[in-house]
Amino acid sequence: MMAGEEELRELVVGSGWLTRALSVVHDSGLPDAWIGAGALRDLVWGERYADGFDPATVRDVDVVFFDPTRLTRDDDDRATARLAAAWPQPPWQARNQAAVHTWYAAKFGGDPIAPYRSVAEAIATWPEYATAVAVRLDPADRLEVCAPHGLTDLLGGVWRHNPARVDVALSRQRLARHRPAQRWPGVTVIEPG
């Protein structure tokens, strides 16, 4: 077990909303499916660095899965619709990490990227170290954590650019859009650059 994993588990299990979302994802049949990024950060930082977690403020519930046999954006849309059919409330956004290389450069610019070989490899490239974390229920309904860079920034309230895939300009745009210091007083922002 990595440092901080038990703390993260307690926060996740303590949230009925996230626990329900994890159950929906678990029951969806999507292969190797996880919830990560912003929803998880919002929970942890809302509880630790603000006035609590409010699911109504979650912009999207990032569900990542891995299916090398279905590589179209239509497949992502169908996966998102499957989740919404099971529970319409959350703003679901399902993305097949096996297909990211087919659209990433067109959406974000730059050179084409190599196909990811796993969900963990994809998560390791997410924009900030604090959001490069995902959780899921395993087949026995136990909470599993994927945090390729560890949990220090997520649990410690540190917004820090992960240079693996996102450049400094895009990182600054994300910082301006998310305004972490205003949303979560007590979070430390390390300026990209």
Accessible surface in RSA format (square Angstrom, percent):
REM  Atomic radii and reference values for relative SASA: ProtOr
REM  Chains: A
REM  Algorithm: Lee & Richards
REM  Probe-radius: 1.40
REM  Slices: 20
REM RES _ NUM      All-atoms   Total-Side   Main-Chain    Non-polar    All polar
REM                ABS   REL    ABS   REL    ABS   REL    ABS   REL    ABS   REL
RES MET A   1   163.49  84.7  76.34  50.5  87.15 207.5  73.41  62.4  90.08 119.3
RES MET A   2    64.91  33.6  49.57  32.8  15.34  36.5  56.99  48.5   7.92  10.5
RES ALA A   3    91.51  84.1  67.59 104.3  23.91  54.4  79.23 111.6  12.28  32.5
RES GLY A   4    20.45  25.2   0.00   N/A  20.45  25.2   7.69  21.1  12.77  28.6
RES GLU A   5    15.01   8.6  14.60  11.0   0.40   1.0   0.00   0.0  15.01  12.3
RES GLU A   6    88.39  50.7  87.01  65.8   1.38   3.3  49.76  96.3  38.62  31.5
RES GLU A   7    78.06  44.8  75.61  57.2   2.45   5.8  35.03  67.7  43.03  35.1
RES LEU A   8     0.00   0.0   0.00   0.0   0.00   0.0   0.00   0.0   0.00   0.0
RES ARG A   9    49.20  20.7  49.11  25.0   0.09   0.2  16.90  23.1  32.30  19.6
RES GLU A  10   114.82  65.9 100.96  76.4  13.86  33.0  41.07  79.4  73.75  60.2
RES LEU A  11    37.39  20.8  31.99  22.9   5.40  13.6  34.88  24.5   2.51   6.8
RES VAL A  12     1.24   0.8   1.24   1.1   0.00   0.0   1.24   1.1   0.00   0.0
RES VAL A  13   103.89  68.4  89.19  80.7  14.70  35.4  89.44  77.7  14.45  39.2
RES GLY A  14    67.46  83.2   0.00   N/A  67.46  83.2  34.55  94.8  32.91  73.7
RES SER A  15    11.99  10.1   4.88   6.5   7.11  16.4  10.07  21.4   1.92   2.7
RES GLY A  16    57.77  71.2   0.00   N/A  57.77  71.2  40.73 111.8  17.04  38.2
RES TRP A  17    30.83  12.4  19.71   9.5  11.12  26.1  24.01  12.8   6.83  11.1
RES LEU A  18     0.53   0.3   0.53   0.4   0.00   0.0   0.53   0.4   0.00   0.0
RES THR A  19    54.46  38.7  54.46  55.2   0.00   0.0  53.63  72.0   0.83   1.3
RES ARG A  20   121.75  51.1 116.75  59.5   5.00  11.9  41.83  57.2  79.92  48.4
RES ALA A  21     0.00   0.0   0.00   0.0   0.00   0.0   0.00   0.0   0.00   0.0
RES LEU A  22     3.16   1.8   2.38   1.7   0.77   1.9   2.38   1.7   0.77   2.1
RES SER A  23    42.15  35.6  41.53  55.4   0.61   1.4  23.63  50.3  18.52  25.9
RES VAL A  24    17.30  11.4  13.07  11.8   4.23  10.2  16.19  14.1   1.12   3.0
RES VAL A  25     3.42   2.3   2.17   2.0   1.25   3.0   2.17   1.9   1.25   3.4
RES HIS A  26    68.49  37.4  41.46  28.8  27.03  69.1  42.92  44.2  25.57  29.7
RES ASP A  27   110.93  77.7  77.22  76.9  33.71  79.7  33.57  79.0  77.36  77.2
RES SER A  28    17.16  14.5   1.48   2.0  15.68  36.1   9.85  21.0   7.31  10.2
RES GLY A  29    60.77  74.9   0.00   N/A  60.77  74.9  38.10 104.6  22.67  50.8
RES LEU A  30    17.29   9.6   5.60   4.0  11.68  29.4   5.60   3.9  11.68  31.4
RES PRO A  31    56.22  41.0  46.94  42.8   9.29  33.8  56.22  46.4   0.00   0.0
RES ASP A  32    58.61  41.1  42.90  42.7  15.71  37.2  21.69  51.0  36.92  36.8
RES ALA A  33    10.05   9.2   2.69   4.1   7.36  16.7   2.69   3.8   7.36  19.5
RES TRP A  34    15.19   6.1  15.17   7.3   0.02   0.1  14.88   7.9   0.31   0.5
RES ILE A  35     0.00   0.0   0.00   0.0   0.00   0.0   0.00   0.0   0.00   0.0
RES GLY A  36     0.00   0.0   0.00   N/A   0.00   0.0   0.00   0.0   0.00   0.0
RES ALA A  37    16.81  15.5  16.16  24.9   0.65   1.5  16.23  22.9   0.58   1.5
RES GLY A  38    13.21  16.3   0.00   N/A  13.21  16.3  11.51  31.6   1.70   3.8
RES ALA A  39     0.49   0.4   0.00   0.0   0.49   1.1   0.00   0.0   0.49   1.3
RES LEU A  40     1.17   0.7   1.17   0.8   0.00   0.0   1.17   0.8   0.00   0.0
RES ARG A  41     6.96   2.9   6.71   3.4   0.26   0.6   0.14   0.2   6.83   4.1
RES ASP A  42     8.04   5.6   6.65   6.6   1.39   3.3   3.26   7.7   4.78   4.8
RES LEU A  43     2.63   1.5   2.63   1.9   0.00   0.0   2.63   1.8   0.00   0.0
RES VAL A  44     0.00   0.0   0.00   0.0   0.00   0.0   0.00   0.0   0.00   0.0
RES TRP A  45     0.44   0.2   0.44   0.2   0.00   0.0   0.44   0.2   0.00   0.0
RES GLY A  46     3.17   3.9   0.00   N/A   3.17   3.9   3.17   8.7   0.00   0.0
RES GLU A  47    86.76  49.8  61.04  46.2  25.72  61.2   9.56  18.5  77.21  63.0
RES ARG A  48    93.69  39.3  62.76  32.0  30.92  73.6  23.15  31.6  70.54  42.7
RES TYR A  49    45.72  21.3  38.44  21.9   7.27  18.9  32.22  24.2  13.49  16.6
RES ALA A  50    40.48  37.2  12.74  19.7  27.74  63.1  20.47  28.8  20.01  53.0
RES ASP A  51   157.05 110.0 117.72 117.2  39.33  93.0  43.27 101.8 113.78 113.5
RES GLY A  52    32.67  40.3   0.00   N/A  32.67  40.3  17.15  47.1  15.52  34.8
RES PHE A  53    32.38  16.2   8.53   5.3  23.85  62.1   9.57   5.8  22.81  65.3
RES ASP A  54    70.48  49.4  66.30  66.0   4.18   9.9  25.96  61.1  44.52  44.4
RES PRO A  55    38.20  27.8  33.01  30.1   5.19  18.9  33.13  27.3   5.07  31.5
RES ALA A  56    91.34  84.0  51.80  79.9  39.54  89.9  62.65  88.2  28.69  76.0
RES THR A  57    78.30  55.7  63.51  64.4  14.79  35.3  61.81  83.0  16.49  24.9
RES VAL A  58     8.82   5.8   0.62   0.6   8.21  19.8   0.66   0.6   8.17  22.1
RES ARG A  59   112.11  47.1  86.44  44.1  25.67  61.1  59.01  80.6  53.10  32.2
RES ASP A  60    43.40  30.4  41.70  41.5   1.70   4.0   7.45  17.5  35.95  35.9
RES VAL A  61     0.00   0.0   0.00   0.0   0.00   0.0   0.00   0.0   0.00   0.0
RES ASP A  62    28.37  19.9  28.33  28.2   0.04   0.1   7.72  18.2  20.65  20.6
RES VAL A  63     0.25   0.2   0.00   0.0   0.25   0.6   0.00   0.0   0.25   0.7
RES VAL A  64     5.94   3.9   5.94   5.4   0.00   0.0   5.94   5.2   0.00   0.0
RES PHE A  65     5.96   3.0   5.96   3.7   0.00   0.0   5.96   3.6   0.00   0.0
RES PHE A  66    35.04  17.5  29.37  18.2   5.67  14.7  29.37  17.8   5.67  16.2
RES ASP A  67    20.49  14.4  19.57  19.5   0.92   2.2   1.90   4.5  18.59  18.5
RES PRO A  68    85.96  62.6  71.55  65.2  14.40  52.4  71.73  59.2  14.23  88.5
RES THR A  69   118.73  84.4  82.92  84.1  35.82  85.4  79.59 106.9  39.15  59.2
RES ARG A  70   126.48  53.1 123.71  63.1   2.77   6.6  28.04  38.3  98.44  59.7
RES LEU A  71    65.68  36.6  54.98  39.3  10.70  26.9  55.00  38.6  10.68  28.7
RES THR A  72    75.04  53.4  69.50  70.5   5.54  13.2  72.99  98.0   2.05   3.1
RES ARG A  73    83.72  35.2  78.97  40.3   4.75  11.3  51.16  69.9  32.56  19.7
RES ASP A  74    86.86  60.8  84.89  84.5   1.97   4.6  10.54  24.8  76.32  76.1
RES ASP A  75    12.91   9.0   8.87   8.8   4.04   9.6   3.05   7.2   9.86   9.8
RES ASP A  76     0.34   0.2   0.34   0.3   0.00   0.0   0.05   0.1   0.29   0.3
RES ASP A  77    84.57  59.2  78.99  78.6   5.58  13.2  28.13  66.2  56.44  56.3
RES ARG A  78   133.94  56.2 127.87  65.2   6.07  14.5  72.87  99.6  61.07  37.0
RES ALA A  79     3.25   3.0   1.95   3.0   1.30   2.9   2.59   3.7   0.66   1.7
RES THR A  80    30.77  21.9  30.77  31.2   0.00   0.0  29.49  39.6   1.29   1.9
RES ALA A  81    58.91  54.2  49.90  77.0   9.01  20.5  55.47  78.1   3.45   9.1
RES ARG A  82   116.18  48.8 106.00  54.0  10.19  24.3  41.50  56.7  74.68  45.3
RES LEU A  83     0.14   0.1   0.00   0.0   0.14   0.4   0.14   0.1   0.00   0.0
RES ALA A  84    36.95  34.0  34.56  53.3   2.39   5.4  34.86  49.1   2.09   5.5
RES ALA A  85    87.87  80.8  49.51  76.4  38.37  87.3  61.49  86.6  26.38  69.9
RES ALA A  86    65.80  60.5  31.31  48.3  34.49  78.5  42.05  59.2  23.75  62.9
RES TRP A  87    11.67   4.7  11.66   5.6   0.02   0.0   8.02   4.3   3.65   5.9
RES PRO A  88   104.66  76.3  86.35  78.7  18.32  66.6  86.87  71.7  17.79 110.6
RES GLN A  89   117.59  65.8  87.98  64.3  29.61  70.5  45.62  97.1  71.97  54.6
RES PRO A  90     5.67   4.1   0.00   0.0   5.67  20.6   1.18   1.0   4.49  27.9
RES PRO A  91    57.44  41.9  43.42  39.6  14.02  50.9  57.07  47.1   0.37   2.3
RES TRP A  92    18.82   7.6   1.18   0.6  17.65  41.4   1.18   0.6  17.65  28.6
RES GLN A  93    58.21  32.5  57.12  41.7   1.08   2.6   6.40  13.6  51.81  39.3
RES ALA A  94     0.00   0.0   0.00   0.0   0.00   0.0   0.00   0.0   0.00   0.0
RES ARG A  95    44.41  18.6  44.41  22.6   0.00   0.0  16.14  22.1  28.27  17.1
RES ASN A  96     0.37   0.3   0.25   0.2   0.12   0.3   0.18   0.4   0.19   0.2
RES GLN A  97     9.05   5.1   8.95   6.5   0.09   0.2   0.00   0.0   9.05   6.9
RES ALA A  98     5.77   5.3   2.26   3.5   3.50   8.0   2.50   3.5   3.27   8.7
RES ALA A  99     1.02   0.9   1.02   1.6   0.00   0.0   1.02   1.4   0.00   0.0
RES VAL A 100     9.24   6.1   9.24   8.4   0.00   0.0   9.24   8.0   0.00   0.0
RES HIS A 101    50.97  27.9  37.01  25.7  13.96  35.7  22.50  23.2  28.47  33.1
RES THR A 102    75.30  53.6  36.92  37.4  38.37  91.5  39.82  53.5  35.47  53.6
RES TRP A 103    36.01  14.5  33.48  16.2   2.53   5.9  35.83  19.1   0.18   0.3
RES TYR A 104    25.33  11.8  25.30  14.4   0.04   0.1  21.25  16.0   4.08   5.0
RES ALA A 105    25.91  23.8  18.83  29.1   7.08  16.1  19.18  27.0   6.74  17.8
RES ALA A 106   100.96  92.8  56.04  86.5  44.91 102.2  69.06  97.3  31.89  84.5
RES LYS A 107   122.39  59.7  87.80  53.9  34.59  82.4  58.10  52.3  64.29  68.5
RES PHE A 108    89.46  44.8  55.35  34.3  34.11  88.8  61.49  37.3  27.96  80.0
RES GLY A 109    39.63  48.9   0.00   N/A  39.63  48.9  31.47  86.4   8.16  18.3
RES GLY A 110    70.85  87.4   0.00   N/A  70.85  87.4  40.67 111.6  30.18  67.6
RES ASP A 111   119.54  83.7 108.40 107.9  11.14  26.3  25.64  60.4  93.90  93.6
RES PRO A 112   112.49  82.0  93.06  84.8  19.43  70.6  93.48  77.2  19.00 118.1
RES ILE A 113    20.19  11.5   7.28   5.4  12.91  31.1  12.45   9.0   7.74  21.0
RES ALA A 114    74.65  68.6  59.94  92.5  14.71  33.5  65.27  91.9   9.38  24.9
RES PRO A 115    77.25  56.3  67.28  61.3   9.97  36.2  67.28  55.5   9.97  62.0
RES TYR A 116    16.77   7.8  10.28   5.8   6.49  16.9   7.02   5.3   9.74  12.0
RES ARG A 117   194.41  81.6 171.33  87.3  23.07  54.9  79.57 108.8 114.83  69.6
RES SER A 118    42.68  36.1  41.12  54.9   1.56   3.6  34.27  73.0   8.40  11.8
RES VAL A 119     2.91   1.9   2.56   2.3   0.35   0.8   2.56   2.2   0.35   1.0
RES ALA A 120    46.88  43.1  43.53  67.2   3.34   7.6  43.87  61.8   3.01   8.0
RES GLU A 121    52.26  30.0  44.36  33.6   7.90  18.8  32.30  62.5  19.96  16.3
RES ALA A 122     0.13   0.1   0.13   0.2   0.00   0.0   0.13   0.2   0.00   0.0
RES ILE A 123     0.00   0.0   0.00   0.0   0.00   0.0   0.00   0.0   0.00   0.0
RES ALA A 124    24.29  22.3  23.73  36.6   0.56   1.3  23.73  33.4   0.56   1.5
RES THR A 125    18.31  13.0  16.49  16.7   1.82   4.3  13.09  17.6   5.22   7.9
RES TRP A 126    30.11  12.1  28.98  14.0   1.13   2.7  20.52  10.9   9.59  15.6
RES PRO A 127    29.56  21.5  29.48  26.9   0.08   0.3  29.48  24.3   0.08   0.5
RES GLU A 128     0.34   0.2   0.34   0.3   0.00   0.0   0.29   0.6   0.06   0.0
RES TYR A 129    54.73  25.6  52.67  30.0   2.06   5.4  26.24  19.7  28.49  35.1
RES ALA A 130     1.61   1.5   0.75   1.2   0.87   2.0   0.75   1.1   0.87   2.3
RES THR A 131     3.24   2.3   2.81   2.8   0.44   1.0   3.21   4.3   0.03   0.0
RES ALA A 132     0.12   0.1   0.00   0.0   0.12   0.3   0.00   0.0   0.12   0.3
RES VAL A 133     0.96   0.6   0.81   0.7   0.15   0.4   0.81   0.7   0.15   0.4
RES ALA A 134     0.00   0.0   0.00   0.0   0.00   0.0   0.00   0.0   0.00   0.0
RES VAL A 135     0.00   0.0   0.00   0.0   0.00   0.0   0.00   0.0   0.00   0.0
RES ARG A 136    52.26  21.9  51.77  26.4   0.48   1.1   7.72  10.5  44.54  27.0
RES LEU A 137    29.49  16.4  21.50  15.4   7.99  20.1  21.50  15.1   7.99  21.5
RES ASP A 138    17.80  12.5  17.78  17.7   0.03   0.1   5.31  12.5  12.49  12.5
RES PRO A 139   130.68  95.2 101.49  92.5  29.19 106.1 106.37  87.8  24.30 151.0
RES ALA A 140    60.18  55.3  31.34  48.4  28.84  65.6  42.76  60.2  17.43  46.2
RES ASP A 141    92.40  64.7  73.28  72.9  19.12  45.2  22.40  52.7  70.00  69.8
RES ARG A 142   155.57  65.3 150.85  76.9   4.72  11.2  69.25  94.6  86.32  52.3
RES LEU A 143    16.32   9.1   7.66   5.5   8.67  21.8   7.66   5.4   8.67  23.3
RES GLU A 144    58.78  33.7  57.24  43.3   1.54   3.7  24.14  46.7  34.64  28.3
RES VAL A 145    17.92  11.8   0.00   0.0  17.92  43.2   0.00   0.0  17.92  48.6
RES CYS A 146    15.59  11.8  11.06  12.3   4.53  10.7   6.68  16.9   8.91   9.6
RES ALA A 147    10.72   9.9   0.00   0.0  10.72  24.4   0.46   0.6  10.26  27.2
RES PRO A 148    59.99  43.7  15.68  14.3  44.31 161.1  29.60  24.4  30.39 188.9
RES HIS A 149    81.45  44.5  47.44  33.0  34.01  87.0  40.61  41.9  40.84  47.5
RES GLY A 150    26.00  32.1   0.00   N/A  26.00  32.1  20.09  55.1   5.91  13.2
RES LEU A 151     2.66   1.5   0.26   0.2   2.40   6.0   0.51   0.4   2.15   5.8
RES THR A 152   108.64  77.3  97.58  98.9  11.06  26.3  72.47  97.3  36.17  54.7
RES ASP A 153    11.20   7.8   9.02   9.0   2.17   5.1   4.26  10.0   6.94   6.9
RES LEU A 154     0.93   0.5   0.37   0.3   0.57   1.4   0.37   0.3   0.57   1.5
RES LEU A 155    13.25   7.4  12.28   8.8   0.97   2.4  12.43   8.7   0.82   2.2
RES GLY A 156    40.42  49.8   0.00   N/A  40.42  49.8  24.59  67.5  15.83  35.5
RES GLY A 157     0.02   0.0   0.00   N/A   0.02   0.0   0.00   0.0   0.02   0.0
RES VAL A 158    23.98  15.8  23.98  21.7   0.00   0.0  23.98  20.8   0.00   0.0
RES TRP A 159     1.68   0.7   1.68   0.8   0.00   0.0   1.18   0.6   0.51   0.8
RES ARG A 160    83.76  35.2  83.76  42.7   0.00   0.0  23.66  32.3  60.10  36.4
RES HIS A 161    23.50  12.8  17.66  12.3   5.84  14.9   9.09   9.4  14.41  16.8
RES ASN A 162     1.80   1.2   1.80   1.7   0.00   0.0   0.00   0.0   1.80   1.7
RES PRO A 163    87.93  64.1  68.39  62.3  19.54  71.0  68.56  56.6  19.37 120.4
RES ALA A 164    56.71  52.1  21.40  33.0  35.31  80.3  34.35  48.4  22.37  59.3
RES ARG A 165    74.92  31.5  51.81  26.4  23.11  55.0  11.01  15.1  63.91  38.7
RES VAL A 166     8.01   5.3   5.84   5.3   2.18   5.2   7.07   6.1   0.94   2.6
RES ASP A 167    91.09  63.8  79.85  79.5  11.25  26.6  44.39 104.5  46.70  46.6
RES VAL A 168    49.57  32.6  47.72  43.2   1.85   4.4  47.72  41.5   1.85   5.0
RES ALA A 169    61.22  56.3  52.85  81.6   8.37  19.0  57.16  80.5   4.06  10.8
RES LEU A 170    40.32  22.5  38.82  27.8   1.50   3.8  39.83  28.0   0.49   1.3
RES SER A 171     0.21   0.2   0.18   0.2   0.03   0.1   0.18   0.4   0.03   0.0
RES ARG A 172   125.10  52.5 120.31  61.3   4.79  11.4  45.04  61.6  80.05  48.5
RES GLN A 173   108.24  60.5 100.54  73.5   7.70  18.3  38.30  81.5  69.94  53.0
RES ARG A 174    36.07  15.1  36.07  18.4   0.00   0.0   4.70   6.4  31.37  19.0
RES LEU A 175    22.07  12.3  20.17  14.4   1.90   4.8  20.17  14.2   1.90   5.1
RES ALA A 176    74.45  68.5  51.54  79.5  22.90  52.1  62.83  88.5  11.61  30.8
RES ARG A 177   124.07  52.1 110.29  56.2  13.79  32.8  64.06  87.5  60.02  36.4
RES HIS A 178    13.85   7.6  13.85   9.6   0.00   0.0  13.28  13.7   0.57   0.7
RES ARG A 179   116.48  48.9 113.22  57.7   3.26   7.8  45.53  62.2  70.95  43.0
RES PRO A 180     2.31   1.7   2.31   2.1   0.00   0.0   2.31   1.9   0.00   0.0
RES ALA A 181    48.94  45.0  36.87  56.9  12.07  27.5  37.87  53.3  11.07  29.3
RES GLN A 182   124.90  69.8  98.06  71.7  26.85  63.9  52.56 111.9  72.34  54.9
RES ARG A 183    53.68  22.5  32.91  16.8  20.78  49.5  22.68  31.0  31.00  18.8
RES TRP A 184    10.07   4.0  10.07   4.9   0.00   0.0   0.69   0.4   9.38  15.2
RES PRO A 185    85.57  62.4  76.75  70.0   8.81  32.0  80.20  66.2   5.37  33.4
RES GLY A 186    61.88  76.3   0.00   N/A  61.88  76.3  34.72  95.3  27.16  60.8
RES VAL A 187    13.22   8.7   0.00   0.0  13.22  31.9   0.07   0.1  13.14  35.6
RES THR A 188    73.75  52.5  68.49  69.4   5.27  12.6  44.04  59.2  29.71  44.9
RES VAL A 189    41.24  27.1  16.61  15.0  24.63  59.3  16.61  14.4  24.63  66.8
RES ILE A 190    71.63  40.8  67.94  50.6   3.68   8.9  71.10  51.2   0.53   1.4
RES GLU A 191   119.94  68.9 100.93  76.4  19.01  45.3  55.65 107.6  64.29  52.5
RES PRO A 192     7.49   5.5   0.65   0.6   6.84  24.9   4.38   3.6   3.11  19.3
RES GLY A 193    92.14 113.6   0.00   N/A  92.14 113.6  37.22 102.2  54.92 123.0
END  Absolute sums over single chains surface
CHAIN  1 A     9046.6       6776.1       2270.5       5055.2       3991.4
END  Absolute sums over all chains
TOTAL          9046.6       6776.1       2270.5       5055.2       3991.4
